[in-house]
Amino acid sequence: MGLLRLLSGMIEISAGLLMIYFQNVETALKINATLALIGPTIMIVVTSLGLIGIAGNVSLEKMLTILCGVALIFYGINKM
């Protein structure tokens, strides 16, 4: 999970550097759109790995509460 987060961070930093390098709003928008796809994908993968890892230690009720919380995060992001 940690390595996926490090990979995500490196992708974000690289994207920022590319935006500075190209100094073009259209190109920066394309790079940002790509990040909009990568970020949530990594969040879903990391959350899934975490839930799989704790599945045996957590009750079904708590697991559903966690999943509802993640769903609310995505709902809130889409309403912005």
A tleap script that builds the chain and sets N, CA, C and O, in Angstrom:
source leaprc.protein.ff14SB
mol = sequence {
  NMET GLY LEU LEU ARG LEU LEU SER GLY MET
  ILE GLU ILE SER ALA GLY LEU LEU MET ILE
  TYR PHE GLN ASN VAL GLU THR ALA LEU LYS
  ILE ASN ALA THR LEU ALA LEU ILE GLY PRO
  THR ILE MET ILE VAL VAL THR SER LEU GLY
  LEU ILE GLY ILE ALA GLY ASN VAL SER LEU
  GLU LYS MET LEU THR ILE LEU CYS GLY VAL
  ALA LEU ILE PHE TYR GLY ILE ASN LYS CMET
}
set mol.1.N position { 0.827 -1.183 0.000 }
set mol.1.CA position { 0.000 0.000 0.000 }
set mol.1.C position { 0.872 1.248 0.000 }
set mol.1.O position { 0.600 2.218 -0.708 }
set mol.2.N position { 1.912 1.201 0.800 }
set mol.2.CA position { 2.806 2.351 0.871 }
set mol.2.C position { 3.494 2.623 -0.450 }
set mol.2.O position { 3.668 3.775 -0.846 }
set mol.3.N position { 3.888 1.552 -1.133 }
set mol.3.CA position { 4.554 1.730 -2.425 }
set mol.3.C position { 3.606 2.328 -3.465 }
set mol.3.O position { 4.024 3.133 -4.297 }
set mol.4.N position { 2.347 1.940 -3.417 }
set mol.4.CA position { 1.379 2.542 -4.340 }
set mol.4.C position { 1.210 4.031 -4.067 }
set mol.4.O position { 1.087 4.825 -5.000 }
set mol.5.N position { 1.205 4.409 -2.798 }
set mol.5.CA position { 1.094 5.832 -2.454 }
set mol.5.C position { 2.345 6.596 -2.884 }
set mol.5.O position { 2.248 7.732 -3.349 }
set mol.6.N position { 3.521 5.978 -2.731 }
set mol.6.CA position { 4.750 6.622 -3.211 }
set mol.6.C position { 4.712 6.793 -4.726 }
set mol.6.O position { 5.100 7.838 -5.249 }
set mol.7.N position { 4.242 5.763 -5.427 }
set mol.7.CA position { 4.110 5.850 -6.877 }
set mol.7.C position { 3.155 6.979 -7.258 }
set mol.7.O position { 3.432 7.750 -8.177 }
set mol.8.N position { 2.047 7.071 -6.559 }
set mol.8.CA position { 1.079 8.137 -6.816 }
set mol.8.C position { 1.706 9.512 -6.604 }
set mol.8.O position { 1.502 10.425 -7.404 }
set mol.9.N position { 2.464 9.651 -5.529 }
set mol.9.CA position { 3.131 10.922 -5.256 }
set mol.9.C position { 4.143 11.287 -6.325 }
set mol.9.O position { 4.240 12.447 -6.724 }
set mol.10.N position { 4.901 10.295 -6.794 }
set mol.10.CA position { 5.884 10.557 -7.850 }
set mol.10.C position { 5.191 10.965 -9.147 }
set mol.10.O position { 5.681 11.830 -9.873 }
set mol.11.N position { 4.051 10.339 -9.435 }
set mol.11.CA position { 3.293 10.713 -10.631 }
set mol.11.C position { 2.798 12.151 -10.511 }
set mol.11.O position { 2.860 12.909 -11.480 }
set mol.12.N position { 2.309 12.531 -9.341 }
set mol.12.CA position { 1.819 13.899 -9.120 }
set mol.12.C position { 2.950 14.919 -9.283 }
set mol.12.O position { 2.770 15.951 -9.930 }
set mol.13.N position { 4.100 14.632 -8.701 }
set mol.13.CA position { 5.242 15.549 -8.805 }
set mol.13.C position { 5.709 15.651 -10.249 }
set mol.13.O position { 6.003 16.744 -10.734 }
set mol.14.N position { 5.778 14.513 -10.940 }
set mol.14.CA position { 6.185 14.523 -12.347 }
set mol.14.C position { 5.211 15.340 -13.187 }
set mol.14.O position { 5.624 16.080 -14.080 }
set mol.15.N position { 3.934 15.207 -12.903 }
set mol.15.CA position { 2.933 15.971 -13.650 }
set mol.15.C position { 3.109 17.470 -13.409 }
set mol.15.O position { 3.008 18.267 -14.341 }
set mol.16.N position { 3.370 17.849 -12.172 }
set mol.16.CA position { 3.611 19.260 -11.874 }
set mol.16.C position { 4.830 19.795 -12.604 }
set mol.16.O position { 4.810 20.908 -13.130 }
set mol.17.N position { 5.884 19.004 -12.635 }
set mol.17.CA position { 7.095 19.421 -13.351 }
set mol.17.C position { 6.838 19.531 -14.852 }
set mol.17.O position { 7.353 20.435 -15.509 }
set mol.18.N position { 6.037 18.604 -15.394 }
set mol.18.CA position { 5.702 18.693 -16.817 }
set mol.18.C position { 4.886 19.946 -17.120 }
set mol.18.O position { 5.079 20.580 -18.158 }
set mol.19.N position { 3.983 20.300 -16.223 }
set mol.19.CA position { 3.197 21.522 -16.415 }
set mol.19.C position { 4.099 22.749 -16.429 }
set mol.19.O position { 3.913 23.653 -17.243 }
set mol.20.N position { 5.068 22.777 -15.534 }
set mol.20.CA position { 6.015 23.898 -15.493 }
set mol.20.C position { 6.878 23.905 -16.752 }
set mol.20.O position { 7.152 24.967 -17.310 }
set mol.21.N position { 7.304 22.730 -17.197 }
set mol.21.CA position { 8.174 22.622 -18.366 }
set mol.21.C position { 7.465 23.124 -19.629 }
set mol.21.O position { 8.039 23.901 -20.392 }
set mol.22.N position { 6.223 22.684 -19.851 }
set mol.22.CA position { 5.521 23.049 -21.081 }
set mol.22.C position { 4.978 24.474 -21.054 }
set mol.22.O position { 4.840 25.084 -22.114 }
set mol.23.N position { 4.668 25.020 -19.900 }
set mol.23.CA position { 4.157 26.387 -19.746 }
set mol.23.C position { 3.043 26.705 -20.743 }
set mol.23.O position { 3.050 27.744 -21.403 }
set mol.24.N position { 2.093 25.786 -20.834 }
set mol.24.CA position { 0.980 25.941 -21.751 }
set mol.24.C position { -0.280 25.481 -21.023 }
set mol.24.O position { -0.320 24.379 -20.476 }
set mol.25.N position { -1.296 26.318 -21.018 }
set mol.25.CA position { -2.513 26.012 -20.267 }
set mol.25.C position { -3.204 24.767 -20.824 }
set mol.25.O position { -3.679 23.929 -20.058 }
set mol.26.N position { -3.264 24.641 -22.151 }
set mol.26.CA position { -3.932 23.486 -22.748 }
set mol.26.C position { -3.231 22.181 -22.375 }
set mol.26.O position { -3.882 21.192 -22.040 }
set mol.27.N position { -1.913 22.187 -22.435 }
set mol.27.CA position { -1.149 20.998 -22.069 }
set mol.27.C position { -1.303 20.692 -20.587 }
set mol.27.O position { -1.436 19.532 -20.198 }
set mol.28.N position { -1.286 21.727 -19.762 }
set mol.28.CA position { -1.467 21.530 -18.322 }
set mol.28.C position { -2.840 20.932 -18.028 }
set mol.28.O position { -2.975 20.093 -17.137 }
set mol.29.N position { -3.850 21.358 -18.769 }
set mol.29.CA position { -5.195 20.816 -18.584 }
set mol.29.C position { -5.252 19.339 -18.964 }
set mol.29.O position { -5.921 18.551 -18.296 }
set mol.30.N position { -4.556 18.960 -20.031 }
set mol.30.CA position { -4.504 17.545 -20.429 }
set mol.30.C position { -3.801 16.706 -19.366 }
set mol.30.O position { -4.248 15.609 -19.032 }
set mol.31.N position { -2.709 17.227 -18.843 }
set mol.31.CA position { -1.975 16.513 -17.790 }
set mol.31.C position { -2.853 16.378 -16.550 }
set mol.31.O position { -2.891 15.319 -15.923 }
set mol.32.N position { -3.551 17.443 -16.201 }
set mol.32.CA position { -4.425 17.422 -15.030 }
set mol.32.C position { -5.582 16.433 -15.216 }
set mol.32.O position { -5.989 15.767 -14.264 }
set mol.33.N position { -6.104 16.339 -16.428 }
set mol.33.CA position { -7.176 15.384 -16.705 }
set mol.33.C position { -6.686 13.950 -16.529 }
set mol.33.O position { -7.419 13.090 -16.041 }
set mol.34.N position { -5.453 13.703 -16.925 }
set mol.34.CA position { -4.872 12.373 -16.732 }
set mol.34.C position { -4.737 12.068 -15.247 }
set mol.34.O position { -5.005 10.948 -14.814 }
set mol.35.N position { -4.324 13.057 -14.471 }
set mol.35.CA position { -4.216 12.868 -13.019 }
set mol.35.C position { -5.575 12.598 -12.389 }
set mol.35.O position { -5.673 11.869 -11.402 }
set mol.36.N position { -6.620 13.184 -12.957 }
set mol.36.CA position { -7.966 12.965 -12.427 }
set mol.36.C position { -8.391 11.510 -12.579 }
set mol.36.O position { -9.247 11.037 -11.832 }
set mol.37.N position { -7.812 10.805 -13.526 }
set mol.37.CA position { -8.094 9.375 -13.686 }
set mol.37.C position { -7.207 8.519 -12.792 }
set mol.37.O position { -7.655 7.513 -12.242 }
set mol.38.N position { -5.956 8.918 -12.651 }
set mol.38.CA position { -4.992 8.113 -11.901 }
set mol.38.C position { -5.246 8.178 -10.400 }
set mol.38.O position { -5.206 7.149 -9.724 }
set mol.39.N position { -5.507 9.366 -9.870 }
set mol.39.CA position { -5.677 9.545 -8.425 }
set mol.39.C position { -6.762 8.672 -7.808 }
set mol.39.O position { -6.484 7.921 -6.873 }
set mol.40.N position { -7.997 8.755 -8.311 }
set mol.40.CA position { -9.048 7.912 -7.738 }
set mol.40.C position { -8.800 6.419 -7.925 }
set mol.40.O position { -9.173 5.613 -7.073 }
set mol.41.N position { -8.172 6.054 -9.039 }
set mol.41.CA position { -7.868 4.637 -9.271 }
set mol.41.C position { -6.925 4.117 -8.205 }
set mol.41.O position { -7.135 3.034 -7.660 }
set mol.42.N position { -5.889 4.880 -7.906 }
set mol.42.CA position { -4.942 4.459 -6.875 }
set mol.42.C position { -5.622 4.431 -5.514 }
set mol.42.O position { -5.352 3.543 -4.705 }
set mol.43.N position { -6.508 5.403 -5.249 }
set mol.43.CA position { -7.215 5.406 -3.967 }
set mol.43.C position { -8.072 4.153 -3.810 }
set mol.43.O position { -8.100 3.548 -2.738 }
set mol.44.N position { -8.771 3.762 -4.876 }
set mol.44.CA position { -9.613 2.567 -4.821 }
set mol.44.C position { -8.766 1.324 -4.602 }
set mol.44.O position { -9.129 0.462 -3.802 }
set mol.45.N position { -7.642 1.222 -5.304 }
set mol.45.CA position { -6.771 0.048 -5.162 }
set mol.45.C position { -6.200 -0.032 -3.754 }
set mol.45.O position { -6.212 -1.100 -3.142 }
set mol.46.N position { -5.700 1.084 -3.235 }
set mol.46.CA position { -5.109 1.086 -1.892 }
set mol.46.C position { -6.170 0.775 -0.835 }
set mol.46.O position { -5.917 0.007 0.093 }
set mol.47.N position { -7.350 1.367 -0.974 }
set mol.47.CA position { -8.428 1.090 -0.023 }
set mol.47.C position { -8.841 -0.376 -0.090 }
set mol.47.O position { -9.076 -1.004 0.942 }
set mol.48.N position { -8.930 -0.916 -1.290 }
set mol.48.CA position { -9.290 -2.329 -1.446 }
set mol.48.C position { -8.256 -3.237 -0.803 }
set mol.48.O position { -8.608 -4.193 -0.112 }
set mol.49.N position { -6.988 -2.943 -1.025 }
set mol.49.CA position { -5.933 -3.752 -0.402 }
set mol.49.C position { -6.010 -3.680 1.116 }
set mol.49.O position { -5.829 -4.686 1.802 }
set mol.50.N position { -6.277 -2.497 1.632 }
set mol.50.CA position { -6.402 -2.344 3.078 }
set mol.50.C position { -7.585 -3.116 3.630 }
set mol.50.O position { -7.478 -3.759 4.675 }
set mol.51.N position { -8.711 -3.057 2.935 }
set mol.51.CA position { -9.900 -3.775 3.392 }
set mol.51.C position { -9.709 -5.285 3.313 }
set mol.51.O position { -10.174 -6.020 4.184 }
set mol.52.N position { -9.031 -5.744 2.277 }
set mol.52.CA position { -8.739 -7.176 2.171 }
set mol.52.C position { -7.831 -7.605 3.314 }
set mol.52.O position { -7.998 -8.684 3.883 }
set mol.53.N position { -6.869 -6.748 3.642 }
set mol.53.CA position { -5.925 -7.067 4.714 }
set mol.53.C position { -6.571 -7.155 6.083 }
set mol.53.O position { -6.139 -7.951 6.917 }
set mol.54.N position { -7.606 -6.347 6.332 }
set mol.54.CA position { -8.232 -6.356 7.656 }
set mol.54.C position { -9.557 -7.108 7.674 }
set mol.54.O position { -10.252 -7.104 8.690 }
set mol.55.N position { -9.916 -7.746 6.577 }
set mol.55.CA position { -11.224 -8.402 6.472 }
set mol.55.C position { -11.446 -9.436 7.567 }
set mol.55.O position { -12.564 -9.571 8.064 }
set mol.56.N position { -10.416 -10.162 7.949 }
set mol.56.CA position { -10.576 -11.181 8.976 }
set mol.56.C position { -10.666 -10.618 10.380 }
set mol.56.O position { -11.161 -11.294 11.282 }
set mol.57.N position { -10.201 -9.396 10.586 }
set mol.57.CA position { -10.155 -8.798 11.920 }
set mol.57.C position { -11.322 -7.869 12.227 }
set mol.57.O position { -11.517 -7.479 13.378 }
set mol.58.N position { -12.100 -7.510 11.207 }
set mol.58.CA position { -13.150 -6.511 11.377 }
set mol.58.C position { -14.511 -7.163 11.113 }
set mol.58.O position { -14.654 -7.993 10.216 }
set mol.59.N position { -15.495 -6.773 11.905 }
set mol.59.CA position { -16.842 -7.313 11.714 }
set mol.59.C position { -17.445 -6.783 10.413 }
set mol.59.O position { -16.995 -5.777 9.863 }
set mol.60.N position { -18.460 -7.475 9.944 }
set mol.60.CA position { -19.127 -7.077 8.710 }
set mol.60.C position { -19.738 -5.680 8.834 }
set mol.60.O position { -19.717 -4.903 7.880 }
set mol.61.N position { -20.275 -5.368 9.998 }
set mol.61.CA position { -20.875 -4.048 10.227 }
set mol.61.C position { -19.838 -2.934 10.081 }
set mol.61.O position { -20.109 -1.912 9.451 }
set mol.62.N position { -18.663 -3.129 10.656 }
set mol.62.CA position { -17.608 -2.112 10.554 }
set mol.62.C position { -17.094 -2.013 9.121 }
set mol.62.O position { -16.771 -0.920 8.654 }
set mol.63.N position { -17.013 -3.146 8.417 }
set mol.63.CA position { -16.567 -3.144 7.028 }
set mol.63.C position { -17.546 -2.345 6.166 }
set mol.63.O position { -17.125 -1.566 5.310 }
set mol.64.N position { -18.831 -2.531 6.386 }
set mol.64.CA position { -19.836 -1.769 5.641 }
set mol.64.C position { -19.766 -0.281 5.970 }
set mol.64.O position { -19.978 0.557 5.094 }
set mol.65.N position { -19.471 0.051 7.216 }
set mol.65.CA position { -19.315 1.453 7.607 }
set mol.65.C position { -18.139 2.090 6.868 }
set mol.65.O position { -18.236 3.224 6.399 }
set mol.66.N position { -17.036 1.361 6.769 }
set mol.66.CA position { -15.864 1.862 6.042 }
set mol.66.C position { -16.208 2.068 4.573 }
set mol.66.O position { -15.869 3.101 3.996 }
set mol.67.N position { -16.876 1.099 3.966 }
set mol.67.CA position { -17.247 1.213 2.554 }
set mol.67.C position { -18.199 2.387 2.323 }
set mol.67.O position { -18.097 3.080 1.311 }
set mol.68.N position { -19.120 2.609 3.253 }
set mol.68.CA position { -20.021 3.768 3.144 }
set mol.68.C position { -19.233 5.075 3.241 }
set mol.68.O position { -19.537 6.035 2.533 }
set mol.69.N position { -18.241 5.116 4.098 }
set mol.69.CA position { -17.398 6.304 4.221 }
set mol.69.C position { -16.649 6.604 2.939 }
set mol.69.O position { -16.573 7.757 2.515 }
set mol.70.N position { -16.094 5.569 2.317 }
set mol.70.CA position { -15.389 5.748 1.044 }
set mol.70.C position { -16.369 6.216 -0.029 }
set mol.70.O position { -16.043 7.093 -0.829 }
set mol.71.N position { -17.564 5.635 -0.048 }
set mol.71.CA position { -18.579 6.051 -1.018 }
set mol.71.C position { -18.956 7.518 -0.816 }
set mol.71.O position { -19.149 8.246 -1.790 }
set mol.72.N position { -19.062 7.956 0.435 }
set mol.72.CA position { -19.380 9.360 0.704 }
set mol.72.C position { -18.261 10.296 0.254 }
set mol.72.O position { -18.525 11.411 -0.195 }
set mol.73.N position { -17.017 9.844 0.372 }
set mol.73.CA position { -15.892 10.652 -0.119 }
set mol.73.C position { -16.044 10.882 -1.619 }
set mol.73.O position { -15.925 12.012 -2.092 }
set mol.74.N position { -16.308 9.806 -2.368 }
set mol.74.CA position { -16.465 9.952 -3.813 }
set mol.74.C position { -17.708 10.771 -4.167 }
set mol.74.O position { -17.689 11.540 -5.129 }
set mol.75.N position { -18.773 10.613 -3.407 }
set mol.75.CA position { -19.980 11.414 -3.631 }
set mol.75.C position { -19.679 12.900 -3.426 }
set mol.75.O position { -20.097 13.740 -4.223 }
set mol.76.N position { -18.959 13.212 -2.364 }
set mol.76.CA position { -18.600 14.599 -2.082 }
set mol.76.C position { -17.685 15.192 -3.133 }
set mol.76.O position { -17.816 16.365 -3.481 }
set mol.77.N position { -16.768 14.400 -3.639 }
set mol.77.CA position { -15.854 14.879 -4.680 }
set mol.77.C position { -16.625 15.195 -5.952 }
set mol.77.O position { -16.353 16.199 -6.610 }
set mol.78.N position { -17.577 14.354 -6.299 }
set mol.78.CA position { -18.340 14.562 -7.532 }
set mol.78.C position { -19.303 15.734 -7.439 }
set mol.78.O position { -19.703 16.271 -8.472 }
set mol.79.N position { -19.687 16.147 -6.246 }
set mol.79.CA position { -20.608 17.267 -6.083 }
set mol.79.C position { -19.903 18.615 -6.125 }
set mol.79.O position { -20.569 19.651 -6.141 }
set mol.80.N position { -18.581 18.630 -6.144 }
set mol.80.CA position { -17.836 19.894 -6.145 }
set mol.80.C position { -17.912 20.551 -7.496 }
set mol.80.O position { -17.345 21.626 -7.692 }
savepdb mol mol.pdb
quit
